[in-house]
């Protein structure tokens, strides 16, 4: 399996530091460590990317497109309700994207603007949701 880009969106660097009642105590570093482990289990090459800057996320998507990545996962976090360039960039790349949220944003009244341009979504299963998304990607081929 080729490379899979995992994008951690705006505010993910604050996981495990704030809003523990909603998102739990796991830090972004701990999450990423588990995601890489899931990738190894599934024989996937995981490329991790985090940014609080929307333009950097867009550039990462386009670079992955140009580099022939097989798929992507995005936890948009603070970008969940964006209607701008990230949504357009996801629609333009030629690999499937899956939206993942460790919590369930819908239960808090948040409607994702990213999900309609994604192949699918996984909400509410904590870091295990990333493994579910990776398994889905592996089985798409």
C-alpha positions as CSV (number, residue, x, y, z in Angstrom):
1,X,0.0,0.0,0.0
2,X,1.3,3.5,-0.8
3,X,1.3,6.5,1.4
4,X,-1.7,7.8,3.4
5,X,-1.8,11.4,4.5
6,X,-3.3,12.0,8.0
7,X,-4.2,15.6,8.5
8,X,-4.8,16.9,12.1
9,X,-6.7,20.2,11.8
10,X,-6.8,23.4,13.8
11,X,-6.6,23.0,17.5
12,X,-5.6,19.4,17.6
13,X,-2.3,20.5,19.3
14,X,-4.5,21.3,22.3
15,X,-5.8,17.7,22.7
16,X,-5.1,16.3,26.2
17,X,-4.7,19.9,27.5
18,X,-8.2,21.5,27.3
19,X,-11.8,20.3,27.0
20,X,-10.9,16.9,28.6
21,X,-14.5,16.2,29.3
22,X,-15.2,16.2,25.5
23,X,-12.0,15.0,24.0
24,X,-10.3,13.0,26.8
25,X,-6.7,13.2,28.0
26,X,-4.9,11.8,25.0
27,X,-2.5,14.3,23.5
28,X,-1.9,14.8,19.7
29,X,1.5,13.1,20.0
30,X,-0.1,10.1,21.7
31,X,-2.8,9.9,19.1
32,X,-0.2,10.2,16.2
33,X,1.8,7.4,17.8
34,X,-1.2,5.1,17.8
35,X,-2.1,6.1,14.2
36,X,1.4,5.2,13.0
37,X,1.1,1.9,14.9
38,X,-2.2,1.2,13.2
39,X,-0.6,1.9,9.8
40,X,2.2,-0.6,10.5
41,X,-0.3,-3.2,11.5
42,X,-2.1,-2.7,8.1
43,X,1.2,-2.4,6.1
44,X,0.5,1.3,5.3
45,X,3.0,4.2,5.2
46,X,1.5,7.0,7.2
47,X,2.5,10.7,6.7
48,X,1.3,12.9,9.6
49,X,0.5,16.5,9.2
50,X,-0.8,19.1,11.6
51,X,-1.5,22.8,11.1
52,X,-3.5,25.6,12.6
53,X,-3.1,27.5,9.3
54,X,-5.6,26.7,6.6
55,X,-3.3,27.4,3.7
56,X,-0.7,25.0,5.0
57,X,-3.4,22.2,5.1
58,X,-4.3,23.0,1.5
59,X,-0.7,22.9,0.4
60,X,-0.3,19.6,2.1
61,X,-3.3,18.2,0.2
62,X,-2.0,19.4,-3.1
63,X,1.6,18.1,-2.4
64,X,0.1,14.7,-1.5
65,X,-1.9,14.8,-4.8
66,X,1.2,15.6,-6.8
67,X,3.3,12.9,-5.0
68,X,0.8,10.1,-5.8
69,X,-0.6,9.4,-2.3
70,X,-3.2,6.6,-2.2
71,X,-5.6,8.2,0.3
72,X,-6.0,10.6,3.1
73,X,-7.7,11.0,6.5
74,X,-8.6,14.4,7.9
75,X,-9.7,15.3,11.4
76,X,-10.6,18.8,10.5
77,X,-11.2,19.8,14.2
78,X,-11.5,23.6,14.0
79,X,-11.9,23.4,10.2
80,X,-15.1,21.2,10.5
81,X,-17.4,24.1,9.7
82,X,-15.2,25.8,7.1
83,X,-16.8,26.4,3.7
84,X,-13.7,27.6,2.0
85,X,-10.5,26.4,0.4
86,X,-10.0,23.2,2.4
87,X,-13.3,21.8,1.2
88,X,-12.4,22.8,-2.4
89,X,-9.0,21.2,-2.1
90,X,-10.4,17.9,-0.8
91,X,-12.8,17.8,-3.7
92,X,-9.9,18.4,-6.2
93,X,-7.4,15.8,-5.0
94,X,-7.5,12.5,-6.9
95,X,-7.4,10.2,-3.8
96,X,-10.2,9.4,-1.4
97,X,-10.4,11.3,1.9
98,X,-12.1,10.1,5.0
99,X,-13.1,12.5,7.7
100,X,-12.5,11.3,11.3
101,X,-13.5,12.8,14.6
102,X,-12.5,11.2,17.9
103,X,-15.7,12.6,19.5
104,X,-19.1,13.0,17.8
105,X,-19.4,16.7,16.7
106,X,-23.0,16.1,15.6
107,X,-24.0,15.4,19.2
108,X,-22.8,18.9,20.0
109,X,-24.8,20.4,17.2
110,X,-21.9,20.8,14.8
111,X,-22.5,20.0,11.1
112,X,-19.5,19.2,9.1
113,X,-19.0,21.1,5.9
114,X,-16.0,18.8,5.1
115,X,-17.9,15.5,5.1
116,X,-19.8,16.0,1.8
117,X,-16.5,16.0,-0.2
118,X,-15.1,13.0,1.6
119,X,-15.5,9.3,0.7
120,X,-16.8,8.6,4.2
121,X,-16.6,9.6,7.8
122,X,-16.0,8.0,11.2
123,X,-17.2,9.8,14.3
124,X,-17.1,9.1,18.0
125,X,-14.7,6.1,18.5
126,X,-11.7,8.0,19.9
127,X,-8.4,7.3,18.3
128,X,-9.7,3.9,17.2
129,X,-11.7,5.8,14.6
130,X,-8.4,6.3,12.7
131,X,-7.9,2.6,12.5
132,X,-11.4,2.1,11.2
133,X,-10.7,4.7,8.5
134,X,-7.3,3.1,7.6
135,X,-9.1,-0.3,7.4
136,X,-11.7,1.2,5.1
137,X,-8.9,2.6,2.9
138,X,-7.1,-0.7,2.7
139,X,-10.4,-2.4,1.7
140,X,-11.2,0.2,-1.0
141,X,-8.6,-1.1,-3.4
